Amino acid sequence: MTAYQANYFNSSDLKTILHSKRANIYYLEYCRVMQKGGRVLYLTESEKENLYYNIPIANTTSILLGTGTSITQAAMRMLSQAGVLVGFCGGGGTPLLMGVQIEWLTPQSEYRPTQYVQGWLSWWWDDDKRLLMAKQLQTARLAFMKDVWGRDKDLRQWGFDSKTEPMTSLLSNYQTQVLRQNGVNDLLTLEGRMTKELYRIASVNTNNAGFSREHDGIDKANAFLNHGNYLAYGLGATTAWVLGIPHGFAVMHGKTRRGALVFDIADIVKDTIVLPLAFICASENATESEFRQECLNYFTTYQALDVMFDTVKAMALNKEWS
């Protein structure tokens, strides 16, 4: 038996866990990811000892490789077979060079489902239908915010409460405006206004006076927003890859960013979870690792990946035009 055969396995050898049910996003730094004994491990080195930690690849959606990391070809092969997305990034989970996107390395497989991409493309080429789907995406985003901000006690204590009159009015107003927009560019402009309003609310709730959204800002709120958004992009990339829909077939961001469908999907949960946690953790002077763990906990608690899958599948298989 060759060394390749000894380290090779079929994806069917793993206990199958649906991507929407997987629990983990890993951010790794200052370590080496490798294959050892049929498992994927990461090795950390210290003066006195080297420590190996197992990565449960069957229960992992994506891995971010940060500063000081390397990965072996054998580990990449196993991660690909398990359907794990791998991304290279800068320190703390954000790009090494500001403004440069994470390049997601997607597992290669010809056996992903076909019905979703075929359904998606059945309406994508029609401008009017694509606009309707963009509105549906924004509706899902508002519905998720209304749900989570209406029942999470910790967020409500910080003023992120969709049951209060001002927030109820805000969400209702934006829902009405979403339905009235006549083009994708108008919808993008409306989205920008809403996000800016949410930043204002968050800065007031957390006593962060004078906040200004800057992607290269050095304050904690901006840094945490960058960090958390890239975690959401990882979930968005996972959703698009598993359903077999290429990243270029976006409904909102197609003319503004490469890999735009990832950003469309991430928007479903990004403002609901990442935005308030970024301001709250900045107010509490949390560390990057503490903020990251809070985001991952909320993604799991409120089934963010499930919501992404359900929304995109419903859009792809829309029966109205079939």
N, C-alpha and C positions, 0 to 999 in steps of 0.2 A: 504493500500500500504506500503510495506516495505521500509526501508531507501535505500536498494540496488536498488529497482525498481524505486524509485524517482530520483536517480542519474544516472540511466542507460539510454542510448540512442543508437539508431542504427546509423551506419555511414551514412545511407541514409537520416537521419534527417538534416545533414549538407548540405549547399550548396556546391556541388561538385566542387573542384578546382583541376585540374590535378597537380600531383607532379611537373612536369616540369615547371609549371606556378606559383608555390607558391613562395612567396617573401621573407620569413623570416628564418634566422637562429638566434636563441637566445643563448647568453652566459649570464648566471646568476651566481652571487656570493652573499654571505651573505644575503640569503633570504630563504623563505620557499614556495615551490610550493604546491598548494592545489586545491581541488575542492570546489567551493562555488556557490550555486545558479545555478547549471547546467553549470558553466563556469570553466575554469582552470585559476587560478590567481597565482601571486607570491606576497608574503608579505614581505615588508621591515620594519624593526623596528628601531626607533630612540628614543631619550630620551623623546620627547614630543608627538609623535604620531606614529601610525602604518599606513602604506600606502599599498593599494592593487592596483595591476596593472593587467589588463586583457591580456591574451595570446590568440591571434586569431588562435586557433588550426587548423581550416580548411584551413588556409593560411600559415601554418608553415611546413617546411621540417624537421628540427631537432632542438633539444635543448641540449646545453652543460651545465652541472651543475658543477660549479667550487667550489672554496674554500667557506666553511661555508654554504653550501646549504643542504636542505633536501626536500623530496618529499613524498606525501602521496600515499597510495594505490589507493584511489579514483581518484586522479589526473592521476596516471599511467594508470588506466583503460580507462579514457577518451582520453588520448593521444594515447593509443593503438588503440582505435576505430576510431580515426581520422587519423591514419596512420603516426604518428609523431615518428621519431627516437629519442631516449634519450641516451645521453652519459655522463658518469662521467669523469671529468678531473681535473687537477690541476689548480692553479691560472693562469689567463690570457688565458685559452683555451688550454694549453699544459699539458701533463701528470703530475701527482703528483710526480711520480718517473721517472726520465729521462730514456727513453728506453722502458717504459711500454706503451703499446698501449691503446687507448681509447677502452673500451668494449661497442660497440653499442648494445643497447637493442632494438631489432626490434619488431614491432607489430606482434602479432600472427594472421595469417589469412590463411585459406585453400582456399580462393577464389581469389588468384592472378592469372594472366594469365599463361597459360601453354605453349603457342607456343614458347615463347622466350627461356625458359630453354630446351625445347625439341629440338629446332633448334640449340642452343648452344652445346648441348651434341651430336648432330648428327655429328659434326666434331671435338669436343674437344679431343676425344680419339686418333685421328690420329696426330702424331708428325708433319708431313709435313703441314697438314692443320692448325694446331695450330700455327706453325711458320708463315704461310701466314697471319693469323689473327693478330698475334703480330705485323707484319709489317704494317698491315692496321691501327692498333691502333697508331703506331708511325707516320704514314702518317697523320692521323687526328690531332695529336698533333702539327705537323709542320704546317699544314694548318690553324689551329686556331691561332697559333702565327703569321703567315704571315698576316692573316686578321686583327687581333686586333692591332698588332704593326704597321700596315700599315695605320690605320685610326684614332687612338687615338691621339689627339693633345698633351695631357699632357705627355704621354709616349714618344712621338716623340721628344718633347722638351728636354727630359732627355737623348736622344740618343738611345732609344729603337724604332728604325724605320726600318721596314722590307723593305722599299723602297730604302734604301741606298745600294750602291754597295757592301760594305763589308758584310752586313747582308743578302742581296739577295744571294750572293755567298755562305755564310755559310749555309743557309737553303737549298739551292740547292745541295750543297755538301753532307749534311747529308741525304737528301732524296735519293740521288744516293747510298750512302753507306748502308742505311737501306735495300734497295732492293737487295744488294749484300751479305748480311749476310747469313751464312749457318746453324745457330743454334740460339736458344733462348739465350744461354749464350753469344754468340758473339753480339747479339742485346743488351743485358744488358750492356756489356762492352762499346759498342758504345753510348748507352744512357748516361752512366756515363761520358764519354768524352765530350759529348755535353753539359750536365749540368755544368760540370766544366768550359767549355768555356764560358757559359752564366754567371756564377759567375764572371769570369774574366772581361767580358764586363761590367757587372753591377757595379763592384767595380771601374772600370775606369770611367764610366759615372757619378758616384756619389762621386768620390774622396775618396773612402774608400780603401786606399792603405793597402796592407798587409792582406786583408781579407782571412780567412780560414774557410771553412764550418765545424763547430763543433756543434753537436746536443746538447751538454751541455755547449756551449759557453754562456758567460754572456753579450756579446755585443749586441746592439739592432738589428743589421742585422740578427744575428743567432736566436735571440729570436723571431723576427717577422717572419722569415722563418718557425720556428717550429709552431708558432701560426697560420699562414695563411695556412700551409699545412694541419693542422687538420681540418680547416674549409672546405678545398677541400675534405678531406676524408669523412666528413659528407655528402657532396653532392654525392660522389661516393657510399657510403653505401646506401643512399636513392635510387639511380638509380638501384643498384643491387637488393635491396629488392623489390622495386615496380615491377620490371620485373621478379621477382621470380627466379633469378639465384644465387645459393649459392656462398658465398665468396671464397670457396676453388677452384672453377673452373677458375683459372687465366690463362692468356696466357703469362705473362712475369715474375711475381714475385712469382710464385707458389712454388718454391723450396727454397725461401729465407725468406718469411714472412708469418705469419698466416693472414687469411683474405685477401689474396693477391689480389683478384679481385678488392677490394676497391682501392688499390694503383694503379692498372692498369688504372682504370677509372679516378681517380683523376689526373693522369699524363696528361690527355688530356688538362687540363686547368691550371695545377699548375704552370708550368714554365712561361706561358704566362702572368698570372695575379699576382700570389703571389710573384714570384721572383723579378720582377722590383719594385713592391710596397714596398716590405720589405726593399730594399736598399734605395729607395727614402724617405720613411718615417723615416728610421734611419738617413739619411742625414739631414732631417728637424727636427730631435729630437722630433718626434711625440710620443704621448702616445700610450699604447696598445689599448685603446678604439678607438682612432682616426685611427690607422692602421686597426683595425678590421672593422670599418665602411667603410673605403676605399675599402677593399677587398669585402665586401658585396655589395657595390655600383657597383663595376666592375662586379661581378658575375651576378648581375641583368641586368646591361646595355648591356653586351655582351652575355646574355642568356646562361650562362655556363651550367646550368642544362639541358636546351634544347639540347645543343651540346652533352652532355654526353648521354642523352637518345637516340638521333638520331644515334649516333655512335654505341652504344651497340646494339640497335635494328637492325641496318643494318648488323652488324656482326652476330647476332643470326639468322637472317632470310636470310642469304646469299643463293642466288638461284643457285649458281654455282654447288653445290653438291646435290641439291634436286632432 
